[in-house]
Amino acid sequence: MPSAKVKQVWYCTSCGNEYPKWMGRCPSCGEWNTMVEHKVSPVSSASRSSSVPGNDNRPRPLSEIESSSDERISLGNAEIDRILGGGMVKGSLVLIGGEPVIGKSTLSLQIPLGCPSLRTLYVTGEESARQVKMRADRLGGDASSCSIYSETLIENIIAKAREDLPDVMVVDSVQTMFSQNAESTPGSVSQVKEVAALLLRFAKETGVPVILIGHITKEGYIAGPKILEHIVDVVLQFEGDNRGSYRILRSI
């Protein structure tokens, strides 16, 4: 059989819109010099899914849908719970962005260490499991309910998460993950979009909330396509001075 034809497209790194040719200014967001070229291969029919995220795709009257007060999960940190509106909503996808070495990985590891009642699957793509263990020993806390999974292929990560069904999953970071459905390097526009979409589908189908770590650019924006911020449910930014002892976690 002939191989799938690879096409070249241009993405705007500011808004995520796709165009067939390069342009100096994005017609959608108006930003200059934001076009990046990417090669895209058509996704095979086996990897496509037409279902809508969720366990029940049948249309139902809004009055018949049950809701309960336990839909939010406390992360064991009063300030993080407060910024999330009282806890993390089941099935939500939360993006935490910040500059390199600001402490995103430390913050995401403090969550399972400070809340041993939650079974946490901590996926690390930037560091080895031994490095994460060294940081956990330095931070202290109860690590009895935290499992470390060193992997970058998102299909393997989701398969493991479906098998274990943890209470919370942390993915560090979206720029290091890649999918077999997109033929480009990790961190590229197409990979970031595919990884985020697969994690969103997993969260909505299983009800497992996912904390996704991302980097920001030198301009202070979340690295990758702007559509990433539209895919997730919550965008938090971790800010502060590297030389200082205080950090600010704000909702954007």
Contacts in CASP RR format, 6 or more apart in sequence:
PFRMAT RR
TARGET T0000
AUTHOR 0000-0000-0000
METHOD contacts of the structure
MODEL  1
MPSAKVKQVWYCTSCGNEYPKWMGRCPSCGEWNTMVEHKVSPVSSASRSS
SVPGNDNRPRPLSEIESSSDERISLGNAEIDRILGGGMVKGSLVLIGGEP
VIGKSTLSLQIPLGCPSLRTLYVTGEESARQVKMRADRLGGDASSCSIYS
ETLIENIIAKAREDLPDVMVVDSVQTMFSQNAESTPGSVSQVKEVAALLL
RFAKETGVPVILIGHITKEGYIAGPKILEHIVDVVLQFEGDNRGSYRILR
SI
4 41 0 8 1.000
4 42 0 8 1.000
4 44 0 8 1.000
5 41 0 8 1.000
5 42 0 8 1.000
6 39 0 8 1.000
6 40 0 8 1.000
6 41 0 8 1.000
6 183 0 8 1.000
7 39 0 8 1.000
7 40 0 8 1.000
8 37 0 8 1.000
8 38 0 8 1.000
8 39 0 8 1.000
8 40 0 8 1.000
9 18 0 8 1.000
9 19 0 8 1.000
9 20 0 8 1.000
9 37 0 8 1.000
9 38 0 8 1.000
9 39 0 8 1.000
9 40 0 8 1.000
10 18 0 8 1.000
10 19 0 8 1.000
10 20 0 8 1.000
10 21 0 8 1.000
10 22 0 8 1.000
10 23 0 8 1.000
10 35 0 8 1.000
10 36 0 8 1.000
10 37 0 8 1.000
10 38 0 8 1.000
11 17 0 8 1.000
11 18 0 8 1.000
11 19 0 8 1.000
11 35 0 8 1.000
11 36 0 8 1.000
11 38 0 8 1.000
11 189 0 8 1.000
11 190 0 8 1.000
11 225 0 8 1.000
12 19 0 8 1.000
12 26 0 8 1.000
12 28 0 8 1.000
12 29 0 8 1.000
12 31 0 8 1.000
12 34 0 8 1.000
12 35 0 8 1.000
12 36 0 8 1.000
12 225 0 8 1.000
12 226 0 8 1.000
13 34 0 8 1.000
13 35 0 8 1.000
13 36 0 8 1.000
13 189 0 8 1.000
13 224 0 8 1.000
13 225 0 8 1.000
13 226 0 8 1.000
14 26 0 8 1.000
14 29 0 8 1.000
14 30 0 8 1.000
14 31 0 8 1.000
14 34 0 8 1.000
14 221 0 8 1.000
14 226 0 8 1.000
15 26 0 8 1.000
15 28 0 8 1.000
15 29 0 8 1.000
15 31 0 8 1.000
15 225 0 8 1.000
15 226 0 8 1.000
15 227 0 8 1.000
16 189 0 8 1.000
16 225 0 8 1.000
16 226 0 8 1.000
16 227 0 8 1.000
17 26 0 8 1.000
17 27 0 8 1.000
17 28 0 8 1.000
17 29 0 8 1.000
19 27 0 8 1.000
19 35 0 8 1.000
22 35 0 8 1.000
22 37 0 8 1.000
23 35 0 8 1.000
24 32 0 8 1.000
24 33 0 8 1.000
24 35 0 8 1.000
25 31 0 8 1.000
25 32 0 8 1.000
26 32 0 8 1.000
26 34 0 8 1.000
26 35 0 8 1.000
29 226 0 8 1.000
36 189 0 8 1.000
38 184 0 8 1.000
38 188 0 8 1.000
38 189 0 8 1.000
38 190 0 8 1.000
39 183 0 8 1.000
39 184 0 8 1.000
40 182 0 8 1.000
40 183 0 8 1.000
40 184 0 8 1.000
40 190 0 8 1.000
41 182 0 8 1.000
41 183 0 8 1.000
43 181 0 8 1.000
47 180 0 8 1.000
47 181 0 8 1.000
49 201 0 8 1.000
51 57 0 8 1.000
53 200 0 8 1.000
53 201 0 8 1.000
53 203 0 8 1.000
53 204 0 8 1.000
53 205 0 8 1.000
54 204 0 8 1.000
54 205 0 8 1.000
55 205 0 8 1.000
71 89 0 8 1.000
71 90 0 8 1.000
72 84 0 8 1.000
72 85 0 8 1.000
72 86 0 8 1.000
72 87 0 8 1.000
72 88 0 8 1.000
72 89 0 8 1.000
72 90 0 8 1.000
73 87 0 8 1.000
73 88 0 8 1.000
73 89 0 8 1.000
73 90 0 8 1.000
73 118 0 8 1.000
73 167 0 8 1.000
73 168 0 8 1.000
73 209 0 8 1.000
74 81 0 8 1.000
74 86 0 8 1.000
74 87 0 8 1.000
74 88 0 8 1.000
74 115 0 8 1.000
75 81 0 8 1.000
75 84 0 8 1.000
75 87 0 8 1.000
75 88 0 8 1.000
75 111 0 8 1.000
75 115 0 8 1.000
75 118 0 8 1.000
75 168 0 8 1.000
76 111 0 8 1.000
76 114 0 8 1.000
76 115 0 8 1.000
77 110 0 8 1.000
77 111 0 8 1.000
77 114 0 8 1.000
77 115 0 8 1.000
79 249 0 8 1.000
80 87 0 8 1.000
80 111 0 8 1.000
80 249 0 8 1.000
81 87 0 8 1.000
81 88 0 8 1.000
83 236 0 8 1.000
83 249 0 8 1.000
83 250 0 8 1.000
83 251 0 8 1.000
84 94 0 8 1.000
84 234 0 8 1.000
88 94 0 8 1.000
88 168 0 8 1.000
88 209 0 8 1.000
88 211 0 8 1.000
89 209 0 8 1.000
89 233 0 8 1.000
90 207 0 8 1.000
90 208 0 8 1.000
90 209 0 8 1.000
91 203 0 8 1.000
91 204 0 8 1.000
91 206 0 8 1.000
91 207 0 8 1.000
91 208 0 8 1.000
91 209 0 8 1.000
91 210 0 8 1.000
92 203 0 8 1.000
92 209 0 8 1.000
92 210 0 8 1.000
92 233 0 8 1.000
92 234 0 8 1.000
93 196 0 8 1.000
93 199 0 8 1.000
93 200 0 8 1.000
93 203 0 8 1.000
93 209 0 8 1.000
93 210 0 8 1.000
93 212 0 8 1.000
93 231 0 8 1.000
93 232 0 8 1.000
93 233 0 8 1.000
93 234 0 8 1.000
94 209 0 8 1.000
94 210 0 8 1.000
94 211 0 8 1.000
94 212 0 8 1.000
94 232 0 8 1.000
94 233 0 8 1.000
94 234 0 8 1.000
94 236 0 8 1.000
95 174 0 8 1.000
95 212 0 8 1.000
95 213 0 8 1.000
95 214 0 8 1.000
95 222 0 8 1.000
95 228 0 8 1.000
95 229 0 8 1.000
95 232 0 8 1.000
95 234 0 8 1.000
95 235 0 8 1.000
95 236 0 8 1.000
96 104 0 8 1.000
96 107 0 8 1.000
96 108 0 8 1.000
96 211 0 8 1.000
96 212 0 8 1.000
96 213 0 8 1.000
96 214 0 8 1.000
96 236 0 8 1.000
96 237 0 8 1.000
96 238 0 8 1.000
96 249 0 8 1.000
97 104 0 8 1.000
97 213 0 8 1.000
97 214 0 8 1.000
97 215 0 8 1.000
97 216 0 8 1.000
97 222 0 8 1.000
97 235 0 8 1.000
97 236 0 8 1.000
97 237 0 8 1.000
97 238 0 8 1.000
98 104 0 8 1.000
98 214 0 8 1.000
98 215 0 8 1.000
98 216 0 8 1.000
98 237 0 8 1.000
98 238 0 8 1.000
98 239 0 8 1.000
99 215 0 8 1.000
99 216 0 8 1.000
99 220 0 8 1.000
99 239 0 8 1.000
99 242 0 8 1.000
100 215 0 8 1.000
101 242 0 8 1.000
102 238 0 8 1.000
102 239 0 8 1.000
102 240 0 8 1.000
102 242 0 8 1.000
102 247 0 8 1.000
103 238 0 8 1.000
103 247 0 8 1.000
104 172 0 8 1.000
104 173 0 8 1.000
104 213 0 8 1.000
104 214 0 8 1.000
104 238 0 8 1.000
105 124 0 8 1.000
105 126 0 8 1.000
105 127 0 8 1.000
105 135 0 8 1.000
105 172 0 8 1.000
105 213 0 8 1.000
106 135 0 8 1.000
106 139 0 8 1.000
107 238 0 8 1.000
107 247 0 8 1.000
107 249 0 8 1.000
108 122 0 8 1.000
108 170 0 8 1.000
108 172 0 8 1.000
108 211 0 8 1.000
108 213 0 8 1.000
109 122 0 8 1.000
109 132 0 8 1.000
109 135 0 8 1.000
109 136 0 8 1.000
109 139 0 8 1.000
109 170 0 8 1.000
110 139 0 8 1.000
111 120 0 8 1.000
111 168 0 8 1.000
111 170 0 8 1.000
111 211 0 8 1.000
112 118 0 8 1.000
112 120 0 8 1.000
112 122 0 8 1.000
112 143 0 8 1.000
112 145 0 8 1.000
112 146 0 8 1.000
112 168 0 8 1.000
112 170 0 8 1.000
113 136 0 8 1.000
113 139 0 8 1.000
113 140 0 8 1.000
113 141 0 8 1.000
113 142 0 8 1.000
113 143 0 8 1.000
113 146 0 8 1.000
114 141 0 8 1.000
114 142 0 8 1.000
116 141 0 8 1.000
116 142 0 8 1.000
116 143 0 8 1.000
116 144 0 8 1.000
116 145 0 8 1.000
116 146 0 8 1.000
117 145 0 8 1.000
118 145 0 8 1.000
118 166 0 8 1.000
118 167 0 8 1.000
118 168 0 8 1.000
119 145 0 8 1.000
119 147 0 8 1.000
119 164 0 8 1.000
119 166 0 8 1.000
119 167 0 8 1.000
119 168 0 8 1.000
120 145 0 8 1.000
120 146 0 8 1.000
120 147 0 8 1.000
120 166 0 8 1.000
120 167 0 8 1.000
120 168 0 8 1.000
120 169 0 8 1.000
120 170 0 8 1.000
121 147 0 8 1.000
121 149 0 8 1.000
121 160 0 8 1.000
121 161 0 8 1.000
121 164 0 8 1.000
121 166 0 8 1.000
121 168 0 8 1.000
121 169 0 8 1.000
121 170 0 8 1.000
122 132 0 8 1.000
122 146 0 8 1.000
122 147 0 8 1.000
122 148 0 8 1.000
122 149 0 8 1.000
122 169 0 8 1.000
122 170 0 8 1.000
122 172 0 8 1.000
123 149 0 8 1.000
123 150 0 8 1.000
123 151 0 8 1.000
123 157 0 8 1.000
123 169 0 8 1.000
123 170 0 8 1.000
123 171 0 8 1.000
123 172 0 8 1.000
124 131 0 8 1.000
124 132 0 8 1.000
124 148 0 8 1.000
124 149 0 8 1.000
124 150 0 8 1.000
124 172 0 8 1.000
125 150 0 8 1.000
125 151 0 8 1.000
125 152 0 8 1.000
125 172 0 8 1.000
125 173 0 8 1.000
125 176 0 8 1.000
125 177 0 8 1.000
126 172 0 8 1.000
126 173 0 8 1.000
126 176 0 8 1.000
127 150 0 8 1.000
127 172 0 8 1.000
128 150 0 8 1.000
129 148 0 8 1.000
129 149 0 8 1.000
129 150 0 8 1.000
132 148 0 8 1.000
133 148 0 8 1.000
136 143 0 8 1.000
136 146 0 8 1.000
147 164 0 8 1.000
147 166 0 8 1.000
149 157 0 8 1.000
149 160 0 8 1.000
151 157 0 8 1.000
151 160 0 8 1.000
152 176 0 8 1.000
152 177 0 8 1.000
152 178 0 8 1.000
152 186 0 8 1.000
153 177 0 8 1.000
153 178 0 8 1.000
153 179 0 8 1.000
153 180 0 8 1.000
154 177 0 8 1.000
154 178 0 8 1.000
154 179 0 8 1.000
154 194 0 8 1.000
154 195 0 8 1.000
154 198 0 8 1.000
154 199 0 8 1.000
155 179 0 8 1.000
155 180 0 8 1.000
155 198 0 8 1.000
157 171 0 8 1.000
157 177 0 8 1.000
158 198 0 8 1.000
158 199 0 8 1.000
158 202 0 8 1.000
161 169 0 8 1.000
161 202 0 8 1.000
161 206 0 8 1.000
161 208 0 8 1.000
162 202 0 8 1.000
162 206 0 8 1.000
165 206 0 8 1.000
165 208 0 8 1.000
166 208 0 8 1.000
167 208 0 8 1.000
168 208 0 8 1.000
168 209 0 8 1.000
168 210 0 8 1.000
168 211 0 8 1.000
169 208 0 8 1.000
169 209 0 8 1.000
169 210 0 8 1.000
169 211 0 8 1.000
170 210 0 8 1.000
170 211 0 8 1.000
170 213 0 8 1.000
171 177 0 8 1.000
171 199 0 8 1.000
171 210 0 8 1.000
171 211 0 8 1.000
171 212 0 8 1.000
171 213 0 8 1.000
172 213 0 8 1.000
173 212 0 8 1.000
173 213 0 8 1.000
173 214 0 8 1.000
173 215 0 8 1.000
174 187 0 8 1.000
174 192 0 8 1.000
174 195 0 8 1.000
174 196 0 8 1.000
174 212 0 8 1.000
174 213 0 8 1.000
174 214 0 8 1.000
174 228 0 8 1.000
175 186 0 8 1.000
175 187 0 8 1.000
175 192 0 8 1.000
175 214 0 8 1.000
175 215 0 8 1.000
175 223 0 8 1.000
175 224 0 8 1.000
176 186 0 8 1.000
176 187 0 8 1.000
177 186 0 8 1.000
177 187 0 8 1.000
177 191 0 8 1.000
177 195 0 8 1.000
178 185 0 8 1.000
178 186 0 8 1.000
178 187 0 8 1.000
178 191 0 8 1.000
178 195 0 8 1.000
179 191 0 8 1.000
179 194 0 8 1.000
179 195 0 8 1.000
179 198 0 8 1.000
181 194 0 8 1.000
182 188 0 8 1.000
182 190 0 8 1.000
182 191 0 8 1.000
182 193 0 8 1.000
182 194 0 8 1.000
184 190 0 8 1.000
184 191 0 8 1.000
185 191 0 8 1.000
187 223 0 8 1.000
187 224 0 8 1.000
189 224 0 8 1.000
189 225 0 8 1.000
192 224 0 8 1.000
192 225 0 8 1.000
192 228 0 8 1.000
193 225 0 8 1.000
193 227 0 8 1.000
193 228 0 8 1.000
193 231 0 8 1.000
196 212 0 8 1.000
196 228 0 8 1.000
196 231 0 8 1.000
196 232 0 8 1.000
197 231 0 8 1.000
199 210 0 8 1.000
199 212 0 8 1.000
200 231 0 8 1.000
200 232 0 8 1.000
202 208 0 8 1.000
202 210 0 8 1.000
203 209 0 8 1.000
203 210 0 8 1.000
212 232 0 8 1.000
214 222 0 8 1.000
214 223 0 8 1.000
215 222 0 8 1.000
215 223 0 8 1.000
216 222 0 8 1.000
216 223 0 8 1.000
216 237 0 8 1.000
217 223 0 8 1.000
222 228 0 8 1.000
222 229 0 8 1.000
222 235 0 8 1.000
222 237 0 8 1.000
229 235 0 8 1.000
234 251 0 8 1.000
235 251 0 8 1.000
235 252 0 8 1.000
236 249 0 8 1.000
236 250 0 8 1.000
236 251 0 8 1.000
236 252 0 8 1.000
237 249 0 8 1.000
237 250 0 8 1.000
237 251 0 8 1.000
237 252 0 8 1.000
238 247 0 8 1.000
238 248 0 8 1.000
238 249 0 8 1.000
239 247 0 8 1.000
239 248 0 8 1.000
239 249 0 8 1.000
239 250 0 8 1.000
240 246 0 8 1.000
240 247 0 8 1.000
240 248 0 8 1.000
END
